Amino acid sequence: MNNIKLSRDKKEEMITAIKDYFKNERDEDLGELAAGLLLNFIIEDLAKEFYNQGVFDSYKYMNDKIEDLLSIQL
């Protein structure tokens, strides 16, 4: 189950970015449908890994800061 929801404007921005990437980096013209399907694949199958890594990094950062806070005890 995927809980990632994008606004229409953000989704259009991301589709444009995908199309631009393919044009600039691969010299390929990607249509709206293909770019949209690629975006959906990324959101549904790959995004959770980036999200989970962000959660883990935040947890680690907060733990480090809590340790710093404990070091100022008298």
Secondary structure, DSSP 4 states (H G I P E B T S, - for coil): -------HHHHHHHHHHHHHHHHHHH-----HHHHHHHHHHIIIIIHHHHHHHHHHHHHHHHHHHHHHHHTT--
